[in-house]
Amino acid sequence: MASNLIKRSTGLVGLAVVPNAREVLSKLYQQTLKEIRIIPQGAYYRQHVEDFTKFRLGVVEKETDIRTIEGTIKAGQVEELIVMAKNELFLIPKMAEWKPWEIDSLNPPKLLWTKA
């Protein structure tokens, strides 16, 4: 019965209701899983992004009720999840460029190799 309710506001300034949020999230999560492949498989960042994106995509595909999706994912409203997914898609190529999983053994970060 809750799925028949129409959401009129997110209650968050500047964040409009997305009437087709399930479809938007599904596409964004599928795109994330595709684009994260540019990151090496052994990188923790890739593993973490794949894990939470697969979980969230599974919830979005299984559930039709927005409140159930929000309650299961527990990371805010679906509109906030859309913002987070878009931000992740923006971050993936940056992480590929920065390669934080690589350590330069000739110039290691000082704090990493400092003895106490």
Biotite code that builds the C-alpha atoms (Angstrom):
import biotite.structure as struc

atoms = struc.array([
    struc.Atom([0.000, 0.000, 0.000], chain_id="A", res_id=1, res_name="MET", atom_name="CA", element="C"),
    struc.Atom([2.930, 2.340, 0.697], chain_id="A", res_id=2, res_name="ALA", atom_name="CA", element="C"),
    struc.Atom([4.016, 2.026, -2.928], chain_id="A", res_id=3, res_name="SER", atom_name="CA", element="C"),
    struc.Atom([0.816, 3.862, -3.948], chain_id="A", res_id=4, res_name="ASN", atom_name="CA", element="C"),
    struc.Atom([1.903, 6.971, -2.059], chain_id="A", res_id=5, res_name="LEU", atom_name="CA", element="C"),
    struc.Atom([3.249, 9.875, -4.078], chain_id="A", res_id=6, res_name="ILE", atom_name="CA", element="C"),
    struc.Atom([6.326, 11.566, -2.691], chain_id="A", res_id=7, res_name="LYS", atom_name="CA", element="C"),
    struc.Atom([5.944, 15.342, -2.972], chain_id="A", res_id=8, res_name="ARG", atom_name="CA", element="C"),
    struc.Atom([9.194, 16.486, -1.359], chain_id="A", res_id=9, res_name="SER", atom_name="CA", element="C"),
    struc.Atom([12.460, 15.092, -0.097], chain_id="A", res_id=10, res_name="THR", atom_name="CA", element="C"),
    struc.Atom([12.442, 17.620, 2.716], chain_id="A", res_id=11, res_name="GLY", atom_name="CA", element="C"),
    struc.Atom([16.009, 18.510, 1.715], chain_id="A", res_id=12, res_name="LEU", atom_name="CA", element="C"),
    struc.Atom([16.748, 21.934, 0.266], chain_id="A", res_id=13, res_name="VAL", atom_name="CA", element="C"),
    struc.Atom([17.865, 21.714, -3.350], chain_id="A", res_id=14, res_name="GLY", atom_name="CA", element="C"),
    struc.Atom([17.111, 18.013, -3.730], chain_id="A", res_id=15, res_name="LEU", atom_name="CA", element="C"),
    struc.Atom([14.039, 17.418, -5.866], chain_id="A", res_id=16, res_name="ALA", atom_name="CA", element="C"),
    struc.Atom([11.952, 14.257, -5.901], chain_id="A", res_id=17, res_name="VAL", atom_name="CA", element="C"),
    struc.Atom([12.934, 11.806, -8.647], chain_id="A", res_id=18, res_name="VAL", atom_name="CA", element="C"),
    struc.Atom([9.710, 10.046, -9.692], chain_id="A", res_id=19, res_name="PRO", atom_name="CA", element="C"),
    struc.Atom([11.536, 7.196, -11.481], chain_id="A", res_id=20, res_name="ASN", atom_name="CA", element="C"),
    struc.Atom([14.269, 6.780, -8.865], chain_id="A", res_id=21, res_name="ALA", atom_name="CA", element="C"),
    struc.Atom([14.351, 2.972, -9.095], chain_id="A", res_id=22, res_name="ARG", atom_name="CA", element="C"),
    struc.Atom([15.104, 3.069, -12.807], chain_id="A", res_id=23, res_name="GLU", atom_name="CA", element="C"),
    struc.Atom([17.670, 5.839, -12.395], chain_id="A", res_id=24, res_name="VAL", atom_name="CA", element="C"),
    struc.Atom([19.439, 3.985, -9.583], chain_id="A", res_id=25, res_name="LEU", atom_name="CA", element="C"),
    struc.Atom([19.432, 0.714, -11.507], chain_id="A", res_id=26, res_name="SER", atom_name="CA", element="C"),
    struc.Atom([21.100, 2.355, -14.511], chain_id="A", res_id=27, res_name="LYS", atom_name="CA", element="C"),
    struc.Atom([23.626, 4.206, -12.356], chain_id="A", res_id=28, res_name="LEU", atom_name="CA", element="C"),
    struc.Atom([24.569, 1.060, -10.425], chain_id="A", res_id=29, res_name="TYR", atom_name="CA", element="C"),
    struc.Atom([24.939, -0.957, -13.640], chain_id="A", res_id=30, res_name="GLN", atom_name="CA", element="C"),
    struc.Atom([27.111, 1.794, -15.100], chain_id="A", res_id=31, res_name="GLN", atom_name="CA", element="C"),
    struc.Atom([29.237, 1.846, -11.923], chain_id="A", res_id=32, res_name="THR", atom_name="CA", element="C"),
    struc.Atom([29.824, -1.915, -12.118], chain_id="A", res_id=33, res_name="LEU", atom_name="CA", element="C"),
    struc.Atom([30.887, -1.508, -15.735], chain_id="A", res_id=34, res_name="LYS", atom_name="CA", element="C"),
    struc.Atom([33.192, 1.478, -15.190], chain_id="A", res_id=35, res_name="GLU", atom_name="CA", element="C"),
    struc.Atom([34.870, 0.161, -12.027], chain_id="A", res_id=36, res_name="ILE", atom_name="CA", element="C"),
    struc.Atom([36.558, -2.484, -14.204], chain_id="A", res_id=37, res_name="ARG", atom_name="CA", element="C"),
    struc.Atom([39.265, 0.061, -15.089], chain_id="A", res_id=38, res_name="ILE", atom_name="CA", element="C"),
    struc.Atom([40.541, -0.308, -11.523], chain_id="A", res_id=39, res_name="ILE", atom_name="CA", element="C"),
    struc.Atom([42.785, -3.360, -10.840], chain_id="A", res_id=40, res_name="PRO", atom_name="CA", element="C"),
    struc.Atom([40.889, -6.332, -9.373], chain_id="A", res_id=41, res_name="GLN", atom_name="CA", element="C"),
    struc.Atom([43.090, -6.511, -6.299], chain_id="A", res_id=42, res_name="GLY", atom_name="CA", element="C"),
    struc.Atom([42.541, -2.871, -5.341], chain_id="A", res_id=43, res_name="ALA", atom_name="CA", element="C"),
    struc.Atom([40.496, -2.497, -2.175], chain_id="A", res_id=44, res_name="TYR", atom_name="CA", element="C"),
    struc.Atom([38.678, 0.469, -3.698], chain_id="A", res_id=45, res_name="TYR", atom_name="CA", element="C"),
    struc.Atom([37.365, -1.674, -6.557], chain_id="A", res_id=46, res_name="ARG", atom_name="CA", element="C"),
    struc.Atom([36.387, -4.511, -4.238], chain_id="A", res_id=47, res_name="GLN", atom_name="CA", element="C"),
    struc.Atom([34.535, -2.157, -1.909], chain_id="A", res_id=48, res_name="HIS", atom_name="CA", element="C"),
    struc.Atom([32.712, -0.323, -4.711], chain_id="A", res_id=49, res_name="VAL", atom_name="CA", element="C"),
    struc.Atom([31.708, -3.600, -6.369], chain_id="A", res_id=50, res_name="GLU", atom_name="CA", element="C"),
    struc.Atom([30.441, -5.044, -3.084], chain_id="A", res_id=51, res_name="ASP", atom_name="CA", element="C"),
    struc.Atom([28.222, -2.153, -2.040], chain_id="A", res_id=52, res_name="PHE", atom_name="CA", element="C"),
    struc.Atom([27.055, -1.460, -5.608], chain_id="A", res_id=53, res_name="THR", atom_name="CA", element="C"),
    struc.Atom([26.027, -5.089, -6.164], chain_id="A", res_id=54, res_name="LYS", atom_name="CA", element="C"),
    struc.Atom([24.173, -5.051, -2.846], chain_id="A", res_id=55, res_name="PHE", atom_name="CA", element="C"),
    struc.Atom([22.362, -1.831, -3.685], chain_id="A", res_id=56, res_name="ARG", atom_name="CA", element="C"),
    struc.Atom([21.548, -2.941, -7.238], chain_id="A", res_id=57, res_name="LEU", atom_name="CA", element="C"),
    struc.Atom([20.129, -6.188, -5.862], chain_id="A", res_id=58, res_name="GLY", atom_name="CA", element="C"),
    struc.Atom([17.874, -4.270, -3.488], chain_id="A", res_id=59, res_name="VAL", atom_name="CA", element="C"),
    struc.Atom([16.698, -1.881, -6.227], chain_id="A", res_id=60, res_name="VAL", atom_name="CA", element="C"),
    struc.Atom([15.941, -4.759, -8.603], chain_id="A", res_id=61, res_name="GLU", atom_name="CA", element="C"),
    struc.Atom([14.162, -6.850, -5.963], chain_id="A", res_id=62, res_name="LYS", atom_name="CA", element="C"),
    struc.Atom([12.065, -4.207, -4.235], chain_id="A", res_id=63, res_name="GLU", atom_name="CA", element="C"),
    struc.Atom([9.438, -1.991, -5.837], chain_id="A", res_id=64, res_name="THR", atom_name="CA", element="C"),
    struc.Atom([8.597, 0.109, -2.790], chain_id="A", res_id=65, res_name="ASP", atom_name="CA", element="C"),
    struc.Atom([10.828, 3.177, -2.370], chain_id="A", res_id=66, res_name="ILE", atom_name="CA", element="C"),
    struc.Atom([10.545, 3.126, 1.427], chain_id="A", res_id=67, res_name="ARG", atom_name="CA", element="C"),
    struc.Atom([11.682, -0.494, 1.496], chain_id="A", res_id=68, res_name="THR", atom_name="CA", element="C"),
    struc.Atom([14.643, 0.329, -0.744], chain_id="A", res_id=69, res_name="ILE", atom_name="CA", element="C"),
    struc.Atom([15.645, 3.242, 1.505], chain_id="A", res_id=70, res_name="GLU", atom_name="CA", element="C"),
    struc.Atom([15.164, 1.162, 4.655], chain_id="A", res_id=71, res_name="GLY", atom_name="CA", element="C"),
    struc.Atom([17.191, -1.769, 3.355], chain_id="A", res_id=72, res_name="THR", atom_name="CA", element="C"),
    struc.Atom([20.103, 0.250, 1.973], chain_id="A", res_id=73, res_name="ILE", atom_name="CA", element="C"),
    struc.Atom([20.129, 2.581, 5.017], chain_id="A", res_id=74, res_name="LYS", atom_name="CA", element="C"),
    struc.Atom([22.030, 5.418, 3.331], chain_id="A", res_id=75, res_name="ALA", atom_name="CA", element="C"),
    struc.Atom([19.337, 8.057, 2.931], chain_id="A", res_id=76, res_name="GLY", atom_name="CA", element="C"),
    struc.Atom([16.523, 8.743, 0.535], chain_id="A", res_id=77, res_name="GLN", atom_name="CA", element="C"),
    struc.Atom([16.633, 7.406, -3.025], chain_id="A", res_id=78, res_name="VAL", atom_name="CA", element="C"),
    struc.Atom([17.391, 10.908, -4.274], chain_id="A", res_id=79, res_name="GLU", atom_name="CA", element="C"),
    struc.Atom([20.453, 10.985, -2.003], chain_id="A", res_id=80, res_name="GLU", atom_name="CA", element="C"),
    struc.Atom([21.460, 7.556, -3.291], chain_id="A", res_id=81, res_name="LEU", atom_name="CA", element="C"),
    struc.Atom([21.300, 8.941, -6.828], chain_id="A", res_id=82, res_name="ILE", atom_name="CA", element="C"),
    struc.Atom([23.642, 11.781, -5.864], chain_id="A", res_id=83, res_name="VAL", atom_name="CA", element="C"),
    struc.Atom([26.039, 9.295, -4.233], chain_id="A", res_id=84, res_name="MET", atom_name="CA", element="C"),
    struc.Atom([26.002, 7.016, -7.296], chain_id="A", res_id=85, res_name="ALA", atom_name="CA", element="C"),
    struc.Atom([26.725, 9.948, -9.613], chain_id="A", res_id=86, res_name="LYS", atom_name="CA", element="C"),
    struc.Atom([29.562, 11.042, -7.330], chain_id="A", res_id=87, res_name="ASN", atom_name="CA", element="C"),
    struc.Atom([31.042, 7.531, -7.427], chain_id="A", res_id=88, res_name="GLU", atom_name="CA", element="C"),
    struc.Atom([30.924, 7.562, -11.219], chain_id="A", res_id=89, res_name="LEU", atom_name="CA", element="C"),
    struc.Atom([32.775, 10.884, -11.162], chain_id="A", res_id=90, res_name="PHE", atom_name="CA", element="C"),
    struc.Atom([35.375, 9.469, -8.754], chain_id="A", res_id=91, res_name="LEU", atom_name="CA", element="C"),
    struc.Atom([36.209, 6.234, -10.593], chain_id="A", res_id=92, res_name="ILE", atom_name="CA", element="C"),
    struc.Atom([38.293, 7.805, -13.407], chain_id="A", res_id=93, res_name="PRO", atom_name="CA", element="C"),
    struc.Atom([39.996, 10.069, -10.849], chain_id="A", res_id=94, res_name="LYS", atom_name="CA", element="C"),
    struc.Atom([40.988, 7.047, -8.772], chain_id="A", res_id=95, res_name="MET", atom_name="CA", element="C"),
    struc.Atom([42.254, 5.312, -11.937], chain_id="A", res_id=96, res_name="ALA", atom_name="CA", element="C"),
    struc.Atom([44.423, 8.358, -12.612], chain_id="A", res_id=97, res_name="GLU", atom_name="CA", element="C"),
    struc.Atom([45.676, 8.737, -9.032], chain_id="A", res_id=98, res_name="TRP", atom_name="CA", element="C"),
    struc.Atom([46.303, 4.988, -8.459], chain_id="A", res_id=99, res_name="LYS", atom_name="CA", element="C"),
    struc.Atom([46.251, 5.184, -4.657], chain_id="A", res_id=100, res_name="PRO", atom_name="CA", element="C"),
    struc.Atom([46.765, 1.412, -4.447], chain_id="A", res_id=101, res_name="TRP", atom_name="CA", element="C"),
    struc.Atom([50.299, 1.806, -5.817], chain_id="A", res_id=102, res_name="GLU", atom_name="CA", element="C"),
    struc.Atom([53.166, 2.678, -3.484], chain_id="A", res_id=103, res_name="ILE", atom_name="CA", element="C"),
    struc.Atom([56.260, 4.258, -4.962], chain_id="A", res_id=104, res_name="ASP", atom_name="CA", element="C"),
    struc.Atom([59.037, 2.297, -3.242], chain_id="A", res_id=105, res_name="SER", atom_name="CA", element="C"),
    struc.Atom([61.619, 4.931, -4.256], chain_id="A", res_id=106, res_name="LEU", atom_name="CA", element="C"),
    struc.Atom([59.600, 7.763, -2.675], chain_id="A", res_id=107, res_name="ASN", atom_name="CA", element="C"),
    struc.Atom([57.421, 6.157, 0.003], chain_id="A", res_id=108, res_name="PRO", atom_name="CA", element="C"),
    struc.Atom([55.130, 8.345, 2.084], chain_id="A", res_id=109, res_name="PRO", atom_name="CA", element="C"),
    struc.Atom([57.135, 9.380, 5.152], chain_id="A", res_id=110, res_name="LYS", atom_name="CA", element="C"),
    struc.Atom([54.471, 8.497, 7.716], chain_id="A", res_id=111, res_name="LEU", atom_name="CA", element="C"),
    struc.Atom([54.033, 5.052, 6.219], chain_id="A", res_id=112, res_name="LEU", atom_name="CA", element="C"),
    struc.Atom([57.678, 4.105, 6.793], chain_id="A", res_id=113, res_name="TRP", atom_name="CA", element="C"),
    struc.Atom([58.493, 6.041, 9.947], chain_id="A", res_id=114, res_name="THR", atom_name="CA", element="C"),
    struc.Atom([59.543, 3.886, 12.887], chain_id="A", res_id=115, res_name="LYS", atom_name="CA", element="C"),
    struc.Atom([58.044, 4.756, 16.247], chain_id="A", res_id=116, res_name="ALA", atom_name="CA", element="C"),
])
